[in-house]
Amino acid sequence: MLLYVHVPFCTRKCRYCAFHSGPPADGDMRGYAAFVSKEIRYWGKRLDHPELRTIFFGGGTPSLLPLPLLTNIVTAIRDSFSFKTNLEFTMEANPESLTDWSYLHGIRSLGVNRLSMGVQSTDDDALRLLGRPHSGAEARAAFDTARMVGFQNISVDLIWGLPGQRLSEWLGQLRRVVKWKPDHLSCYGLTIEPGTPLADSDERGELEFAGDEELSKMFIYGAEYLESMGYLQYEISNFARMGFTSRHNLGYWEGRDYLGVGPSAVSTIRGRRWQVPCAPRDYATALRSETLDANAEELDFVTRLKEMIMLRLRTSRGLRLGAYKAMTGRSFTEDFAPMVQALRQNGLIRMSGGYLRLSKTGMVVSDTILANLFDSPVWDTVQKPESAE
């Protein structure tokens, strides 16, 4: 099982962020730590202390949590679950929160062995536009500090397709960050989320973006550059040196069960999916009444099948055609023959060794490919075979 702990606090809300997070008021962090520790112990007992493959503290900015409160949460995890050997323990962190050597030593002593740094850009103008509370120089200093403290697995998050950004600037950004020698990079295309300050600026016509063709080149040429520097693209947005893929995120794409704790966190376990209430009062009420999964959705066969296809096609390995046949008793290439043929002819997919995978060009338009795939009338005839478990 994978464990995700959502920490809903940050120094300030970034202009592009639509996640459940914000600056804490007095006492919020203490209250949060107490409630989430109680939730962890509840699930540990209810699920009969399952083995964890990975732990991921996300947010928000988990590294804002004071060390004593973080210690309380980790203690609850250790008391409530067993740990797989060589467990991966990731903490997301923003550069401005990684200036204290004693804090970094403290989280290492708690078992954190992977840092995911939300750098997003090293360009100060871009950082101001995004509402980030750090500078490019501070990001580099935080990275170097984490290395000196002893972290040997550090991931850097970057965003491409920023307002005013062009291909040459994105490639220059990558060249600068690669010189840091991170072990993993997550490179996400900017998404304008409704209701965010950045969306408001866009609606007022204040932002200028590169065209679709140049954005495609950012994705393709950026991926090719990173691979030339030894970073394997193992998922649409993720690149890693050999041995440094994110086992937690890979677990999501492989369809493993995951438990999410903390306000707004989502879980999917044994074919059921639910979300913890976002509002603190509703979260506390659900926890006290042990109704955290009261809104659970039973995932039907077709939903699980579509998710399997979608998640596998995000990875560079792709969809194992035998997995589709095992679930349905049918052939994927026969069910979707016209689409498969068209995608192959246009260089959007490749097939070999029993796998169907998106090419880099196919990854650029993956949302469109999946939308067309899932709109097929074939789904009206797909049923779980009687022989399936």
C-alpha positions as CSV (number, residue, x, y, z in Angstrom):
1,M,0.0,0.0,0.0
2,L,1.0,3.6,-0.6
3,L,0.5,6.3,2.0
4,Y,-0.1,9.9,1.1
5,V,-0.2,12.6,3.8
6,H,-1.7,15.9,2.8
7,V,-0.3,18.9,4.6
8,P,-2.6,21.9,3.7
9,F,-0.2,24.7,4.7
10,C,2.1,27.0,2.7
11,T,3.8,30.3,3.2
12,R,1.4,31.9,0.8
13,K,-0.9,30.8,-2.0
14,C,0.8,30.6,-5.4
15,R,-1.1,32.4,-8.2
16,Y,-1.6,29.1,-10.2
17,C,-2.4,26.8,-7.4
18,A,-5.9,25.2,-7.0
19,F,-4.9,22.7,-4.3
20,H,-6.4,22.7,-0.8
21,S,-3.7,24.7,0.9
22,G,-3.1,28.1,2.5
23,P,-1.2,30.0,5.2
24,P,-1.9,28.6,8.7
25,A,-3.4,30.6,11.5
26,D,-2.2,30.3,15.1
27,G,-2.7,26.8,16.4
28,D,-3.7,25.4,13.0
29,M,-0.6,23.2,12.7
30,R,-0.9,21.7,16.2
31,G,-4.5,20.9,15.6
32,Y,-3.8,19.4,12.2
33,A,-1.0,17.2,13.6
34,A,-3.3,15.9,16.3
35,F,-6.1,15.1,13.9
36,V,-4.1,13.5,11.2
37,S,-2.2,11.4,13.8
38,K,-5.6,10.2,15.0
39,E,-6.7,9.5,11.5
40,I,-3.6,7.5,10.8
41,R,-4.1,5.3,13.9
42,Y,-7.7,4.8,12.9
43,W,-6.8,3.5,9.5
44,G,-4.0,1.4,10.8
45,K,-6.4,-0.4,13.1
46,R,-9.2,-0.7,10.6
47,L,-7.0,-2.0,7.7
48,D,-5.2,-4.4,10.1
49,H,-1.8,-2.7,10.0
50,P,-0.9,-3.2,6.3
51,E,2.6,-3.0,4.9
52,L,3.6,0.4,3.4
53,R,5.7,0.4,0.2
54,T,6.1,4.2,0.2
55,I,5.2,7.3,2.2
56,F,4.7,10.7,0.6
57,F,4.1,14.0,2.4
58,G,2.6,16.4,0.0
59,G,0.7,19.7,0.0
60,G,0.9,22.6,0.5
61,T,4.4,22.7,1.9
62,P,5.0,19.8,4.3
63,S,8.4,21.1,5.3
64,L,6.7,24.0,7.1
65,L,5.6,21.6,9.8
66,P,7.7,22.1,12.9
67,L,9.9,19.0,13.6
68,P,8.1,18.0,16.9
69,L,4.7,17.9,15.1
70,L,6.2,16.0,12.2
71,T,7.7,13.6,14.7
72,N,4.3,13.0,16.2
73,I,2.8,12.1,12.8
74,V,5.6,9.8,11.8
75,T,5.4,8.1,15.2
76,A,1.7,7.4,14.5
77,I,2.6,6.0,11.1
78,R,5.2,3.7,12.6
79,D,2.8,2.5,15.3
80,S,0.0,1.9,12.8
81,F,1.7,0.2,9.8
82,S,4.5,-2.1,8.9
83,F,7.2,-0.9,6.6
84,K,8.5,-2.6,3.5
85,T,12.3,-3.0,3.4
86,N,13.9,0.0,1.7
87,L,10.7,2.0,2.0
88,E,10.7,5.2,0.0
89,F,9.8,8.2,2.2
90,T,9.3,11.4,0.2
91,M,8.7,14.9,1.5
92,E,7.7,17.8,-0.7
93,A,9.5,21.0,0.2
94,N,9.8,24.6,-1.1
95,P,13.2,26.2,-1.2
96,E,12.4,28.9,1.3
97,S,11.6,26.2,3.9
98,L,15.0,24.4,3.5
99,T,17.4,26.9,5.1
100,D,17.7,25.2,8.5
101,W,20.4,22.5,8.7
102,S,19.0,21.1,12.0
103,Y,15.6,20.7,10.4
104,L,17.0,18.9,7.4
105,H,19.0,16.6,9.8
106,G,15.9,16.1,11.8
107,I,13.7,14.9,8.9
108,R,16.5,12.6,7.8
109,S,16.5,11.1,11.2
110,L,12.8,10.5,10.9
111,G,13.4,8.4,7.8
112,V,12.8,10.9,5.0
113,N,15.1,9.7,2.3
114,R,13.8,11.6,-0.7
115,L,13.1,15.3,-1.2
116,S,10.8,16.7,-3.9
117,M,11.7,20.4,-4.3
118,G,9.1,22.7,-5.8
119,V,11.5,25.0,-7.7
120,Q,9.1,25.6,-10.7
121,S,11.6,28.1,-12.3
122,T,15.0,29.6,-11.7
123,D,14.0,32.9,-13.4
124,D,13.1,35.5,-10.9
125,D,10.6,37.3,-13.1
126,A,8.7,34.0,-13.7
127,L,8.8,33.2,-10.0
128,R,7.2,36.5,-9.2
129,L,4.5,36.0,-11.9
130,L,3.7,32.6,-10.4
131,G,3.6,34.0,-6.9
132,R,6.5,31.9,-5.6
133,P,8.1,33.0,-2.3
134,H,11.7,32.2,-3.3
135,S,14.3,33.4,-5.9
136,G,16.3,31.3,-8.3
137,A,19.4,31.8,-6.2
138,E,17.6,30.6,-3.1
139,A,16.4,27.5,-4.9
140,R,19.9,26.6,-5.8
141,A,21.2,27.3,-2.3
142,A,18.4,25.1,-0.8
143,F,19.3,22.3,-3.2
144,D,23.0,22.5,-2.3
145,T,22.2,22.6,1.5
146,A,20.1,19.4,1.2
147,R,23.0,17.7,-0.6
148,M,25.5,18.7,2.0
149,V,23.2,17.4,4.8
150,G,23.2,14.1,3.1
151,F,20.1,13.7,0.9
152,Q,21.1,11.4,-2.0
153,N,17.7,11.4,-3.7
154,I,16.4,14.9,-4.6
155,S,13.8,15.6,-7.2
156,V,13.2,19.1,-8.7
157,D,9.8,20.2,-10.0
158,L,9.7,22.6,-13.0
159,I,6.9,24.2,-15.0
160,W,7.1,24.8,-18.7
161,G,4.9,26.8,-21.0
162,L,4.9,29.8,-18.7
163,P,3.6,33.2,-19.9
164,G,6.2,34.8,-22.2
165,Q,8.4,31.7,-22.2
166,R,9.8,30.4,-25.5
167,L,11.5,27.2,-26.5
168,S,15.1,28.5,-26.1
169,E,14.3,29.8,-22.6
170,W,12.9,26.5,-21.5
171,L,15.9,24.6,-22.8
172,G,18.2,27.1,-21.1
173,Q,16.2,26.5,-17.9
174,L,16.8,22.7,-18.2
175,R,20.5,23.2,-18.8
176,R,20.9,25.3,-15.7
177,V,19.0,22.9,-13.5
178,V,20.8,19.8,-14.9
179,K,24.1,21.3,-13.7
180,W,22.8,20.9,-10.2
181,K,22.8,17.2,-10.8
182,P,19.3,16.3,-9.4
183,D,18.4,12.7,-9.3
184,H,14.9,13.2,-10.7
185,L,13.0,15.9,-12.5
186,S,9.2,16.5,-12.8
187,C,8.4,18.8,-15.7
188,Y,4.8,19.9,-15.9
189,G,3.1,22.0,-18.5
190,L,1.4,25.0,-16.9
191,T,-2.3,24.5,-16.5
192,I,-4.5,27.5,-15.9
193,E,-6.9,26.4,-13.2
194,P,-10.3,28.2,-12.9
195,G,-10.7,30.5,-10.0
196,T,-6.9,31.2,-9.5
197,P,-5.3,34.6,-9.7
198,L,-3.4,33.5,-12.8
199,A,-6.7,32.5,-14.5
200,D,-8.0,36.0,-13.7
201,S,-5.0,37.6,-15.3
202,D,-5.5,35.4,-18.4
203,E,-9.1,36.3,-18.7
204,R,-8.1,40.0,-18.6
205,G,-5.7,39.4,-21.5
206,E,-2.6,40.2,-19.5
207,L,-0.7,37.0,-20.3
208,E,0.9,35.9,-23.6
209,F,1.6,32.2,-24.2
210,A,3.6,30.4,-26.9
211,G,1.5,28.7,-29.6
212,D,0.6,25.1,-29.7
213,E,3.5,24.2,-32.1
214,E,6.1,25.8,-29.9
215,L,4.6,24.3,-26.7
216,S,4.9,20.9,-28.4
217,K,8.5,21.5,-29.1
218,M,9.1,22.5,-25.5
219,F,7.8,19.1,-24.4
220,I,9.6,17.0,-27.1
221,Y,12.9,18.8,-27.3
222,G,13.0,19.2,-23.5
223,A,12.5,15.4,-23.1
224,E,15.1,14.6,-25.7
225,Y,17.6,16.9,-24.0
226,L,17.0,15.4,-20.6
227,E,17.4,11.8,-22.0
228,S,20.7,12.9,-23.6
229,M,21.8,13.9,-20.2
230,G,21.0,10.5,-18.6
231,Y,17.4,11.2,-17.4
232,L,15.0,8.4,-18.5
233,Q,11.5,9.6,-19.3
234,Y,9.5,7.0,-17.5
235,E,6.2,8.9,-17.4
236,I,4.8,11.8,-19.4
237,S,6.1,14.4,-17.0
238,N,8.8,12.6,-15.0
239,F,12.5,11.9,-15.7
240,A,15.0,10.0,-13.5
241,R,18.5,8.8,-13.4
242,M,18.9,5.1,-13.3
243,G,17.5,3.8,-10.0
244,F,15.8,7.0,-9.0
245,T,12.2,6.7,-10.4
246,S,9.6,7.8,-7.9
247,R,8.3,4.5,-6.5
248,H,5.3,6.3,-4.9
249,N,4.1,7.9,-8.2
250,L,4.9,4.7,-10.1
251,G,2.6,2.9,-7.7
252,Y,-0.3,5.2,-8.7
253,W,0.3,4.5,-12.4
254,E,0.5,0.8,-11.7
255,G,-2.9,1.0,-10.0
256,R,-1.8,0.0,-6.5
257,D,-4.0,0.7,-3.5
258,Y,-3.3,4.0,-1.8
259,L,-4.4,5.6,1.4
260,G,-4.7,9.4,1.6
261,V,-4.9,11.1,5.0
262,G,-5.4,14.7,5.9
263,P,-8.0,17.3,4.7
264,S,-9.0,16.7,1.0
265,A,-6.9,13.6,0.6
266,V,-8.2,10.9,-1.8
267,S,-7.9,7.1,-1.2
268,T,-8.5,4.1,-3.5
269,I,-8.5,0.8,-1.7
270,R,-10.0,-2.5,-2.8
271,G,-12.1,-1.0,-5.6
272,R,-13.5,1.8,-3.4
273,R,-12.6,5.5,-3.7
274,W,-13.3,8.4,-1.3
275,Q,-12.1,11.8,-0.4
276,V,-11.6,13.2,3.1
277,P,-13.6,16.4,3.7
278,C,-11.7,19.6,2.9
279,A,-13.2,22.0,5.5
280,P,-11.4,21.6,8.9
281,R,-14.8,21.3,10.8
282,D,-16.2,18.7,8.4
283,Y,-12.9,16.8,8.6
284,A,-12.9,16.8,12.4
285,T,-16.6,15.7,12.5
286,A,-15.9,12.8,10.1
287,L,-12.9,11.7,12.1
288,R,-14.8,11.7,15.4
289,S,-17.7,9.8,13.9
290,E,-15.4,7.5,12.0
291,T,-17.2,8.3,8.7
292,L,-14.2,9.4,6.7
293,D,-15.2,7.1,3.8
294,A,-18.9,7.7,4.0
295,N,-18.9,9.1,0.5
296,A,-17.0,6.1,-0.9
297,E,-17.6,5.2,-4.6
298,E,-17.6,1.6,-5.7
299,L,-15.5,1.6,-8.9
300,D,-17.3,-0.5,-11.5
301,F,-15.5,-2.8,-13.9
302,V,-15.4,-0.4,-16.9
303,T,-14.2,2.5,-14.7
304,R,-11.3,0.3,-13.4
305,L,-10.5,-0.9,-16.9
306,K,-10.4,2.7,-18.3
307,E,-8.2,3.9,-15.4
308,M,-5.8,1.0,-16.0
309,I,-5.5,2.0,-19.6
310,M,-5.1,5.7,-18.9
311,L,-2.5,5.2,-16.2
312,R,-0.4,2.7,-18.1
313,L,-0.4,4.9,-21.2
314,R,1.1,7.7,-19.1
315,T,4.2,5.6,-18.6
316,S,7.0,5.1,-21.1
317,R,6.5,1.3,-20.8
318,G,2.9,1.7,-21.9
319,L,-0.1,-0.6,-21.8
320,R,0.6,-4.4,-21.6
321,L,-1.9,-5.8,-24.1
322,G,-2.1,-9.0,-22.2
323,A,-3.4,-7.1,-19.2
324,Y,-6.4,-5.8,-21.2
325,K,-7.1,-9.3,-22.4
326,A,-6.8,-10.8,-18.9
327,M,-9.4,-8.3,-17.7
328,T,-11.8,-8.5,-20.6
329,G,-11.1,-11.8,-22.5
330,R,-10.8,-9.6,-25.6
331,S,-8.1,-8.1,-27.8
332,F,-7.4,-4.4,-27.4
333,T,-6.0,-4.1,-31.0
334,E,-9.1,-5.8,-32.4
335,D,-11.6,-3.8,-30.2
336,F,-10.0,-0.5,-31.3
337,A,-8.6,-1.5,-34.6
338,P,-9.4,1.7,-36.6
339,M,-8.0,4.0,-33.9
340,V,-4.9,1.9,-33.4
341,Q,-4.2,1.9,-37.1
342,A,-4.7,5.7,-37.4
343,L,-2.4,6.3,-34.4
344,R,0.3,4.1,-35.8
345,Q,0.2,5.7,-39.2
346,N,0.5,9.2,-37.6
347,G,3.5,8.1,-35.4
348,L,1.5,8.7,-32.2
349,I,1.9,5.1,-30.8
350,R,4.4,2.3,-31.0
351,M,3.8,-1.4,-30.4
352,S,6.5,-4.0,-29.5
353,G,7.0,-6.8,-27.1
354,G,3.3,-7.0,-26.3
355,Y,3.1,-3.4,-25.2
356,L,1.3,-0.4,-26.8
357,R,3.0,2.9,-25.8
358,L,2.7,6.6,-26.8
359,S,5.5,8.1,-28.8
360,K,6.8,11.5,-27.6
361,T,4.5,13.2,-30.1
362,G,1.6,11.0,-28.8
363,M,2.4,12.1,-25.3
364,V,1.9,15.7,-26.3
365,V,-1.7,15.0,-27.4
366,S,-2.4,12.2,-24.8
367,D,-5.5,13.9,-23.5
368,T,-7.1,13.9,-26.9
369,I,-6.1,10.3,-27.7
370,L,-7.6,9.1,-24.4
371,A,-10.8,11.2,-24.9
372,N,-11.3,9.6,-28.3
373,L,-10.5,6.2,-27.0
374,F,-13.0,6.4,-24.1
375,D,-15.7,7.9,-26.4
376,S,-15.7,4.7,-28.5
377,P,-18.9,2.6,-28.8
378,V,-16.8,-0.4,-27.9
379,W,-17.3,0.4,-24.2
380,D,-21.0,-0.4,-24.5
381,T,-20.0,-4.1,-25.2
382,V,-17.1,-4.5,-22.8
383,Q,-18.0,-6.7,-19.8
384,K,-16.2,-8.5,-17.1
385,P,-15.7,-12.2,-18.2
386,E,-17.4,-14.8,-16.0
387,S,-14.0,-16.5,-15.6
388,A,-12.3,-13.3,-14.2
389,E,-11.6,-13.2,-10.5
